[in-house]
Amino acid sequence: MPRVSKATIEPLLDEFARLDTRRISIELQRERELAPHKETYEKKVGPICEAAKKKLDPINKRLGEIAGNINAQLMAGVDEKAGTIALQQVTVDLEVTKSVAAFIAKANDAEAQELRTSETGKPIVTAIAEVNSKDGAREIDAESFFKFVKESERTSKFWGSLKVLIGEAEKFLGSQIDKLAKKPKKYSVGISLKT
């Protein structure tokens, strides 16, 4: 373990503290200078934000309900054990304004692409609901692993590769788990200013 020296850390901590207090001072000055502008701004935009919030709240609530319904229906067609998906994707095209289409294109980093348009010349966006599948973390069944490794190879390296799931073990052993469980300390460094 390398030798820890207070003498090498003190000058670094002193520089850290000086820079951090300078940063705080600059931020406090900025907030003092911005305060009158913020008050004026808040007075002017408050009614606009409140009106938009009244319109958005029911829309956002309904969006959540619909998304939950779509999710439930698509996931009902997923058989995780068999690895099959009954319905992979559903799409719907929708005519929108140019500004909405441009916003969606920007959100998808597709600004350079030409917008699709309907026969009437209005921009079209596509709504997509799809079941995505990706490999999860690798898992090995403990019993299969134990049977796979020859008894002569069950050394400290073998036992070191195993980890007990505390929640499941506690369901199995109850309070007796405390006799086996260890709580290794975790160490971290915190740097702060105090008064």
Helices and strands as residue ranges (DSSP letters): H 6-76, E 78-79, E 84-85, E 89-95, H 98-107, E 124-130, H 142-148, G 151-153, H 156-160, H 166-173, G 174-176, H 177-180
